[in-house]
Amino acid sequence: MWPRSEPLRWLLLGLLAILPGAGGQALCAPAETNAPAFSLTTTRHELEGIGHYFRAVATLGTNQLAFIVPKGYLIRLDETARQLRAVETEDKCSITVRLFPTPTNAVDKASGELKSSVFRGLVLERHGDARIVEELTLSAGGSAGPGFDFVWRNAGGFPLQSRIAFIPTPAGIVEFHLLTSAADKEEFTYALNSLMLTFRFGEKGRIELPEMSNKL
């Protein structure tokens, strides 16, 4: 274990505050009954001249989702919460990828797109003191959904910065959540963007997962 400074300790407390069952409001619909089986695994792949990387694959019934974890991040799997949390090795940030059922009121019937207002409300429900500084449309796997940059303070008063995106898939909503200190936000947004660029999903059976290349 590496030593943790006082600011990093507050960042870890912030992480606990947003995880399901840890005192915060979870951004999800009520649990489904008779839901299809869910699995979440990671596999290690070698890339000549660069080293190894980890790919995460989630399966829900006939649906499959996959993405590559940023290099140098520690991986925490939680199949019960249907999430993977990747933590930067010095605890300066975390990226959580989580799957949850699409809320019944979340889709605009005319356009078929997710309603930004619904997910804005969910963010503010989870973090009552949050200040949304920017609303975005973010994409992953060829699908687009609402995103938000917001600042907030954890229980210890430490200032935190988050970027969160909600991407619709046939399996449900995939939430991508970057959490870091306000000072480090720009540095680690790149890691979130890199992860989202590798995201793929398929509705029926296994999806094609191309290997990474060490060539441009």
Number of C-alpha atoms within 10 A of each C-alpha: 3 7 8 12 11 9 14 18 16 21 25 18 15 23 19 15 18 18 17 15 11 11 11 15 18 16 22 16 11 10 9 9 6 6 9 11 9 15 14 19 15 18 10 9 13 12 12 9 7 9 10 12 18 19 18 18 20 23 21 19 15 15 20 23 24 22 23 20 26 22 14 14 20 15 20 12 17 14 14 10 13 17 22 23 22 22 21 19 13 14 19 18 27 25 27 21 22 22 24 20 18 19 16 7 10 16 16 11 10 6 8 9 15 22 16 20 11 14 21 15 13 16 20 15 15 16 19 13 12 18 15 17 9 10 16 14 13 17 19 23 18 11 14 17 21 22 23 22 19 21 20 20 18 19 11 11 10 18 18 23 22 22 22 23 26 27 22 23 23 17 21 17 22 23 21 24 21 25 28 29 23 15 10 14 19 12 11 19 18 12 20 21 16 15 19 20 15 18 20 20 24 18 16 11 11 13 15 10 15 7 10 12 9 10 4 3
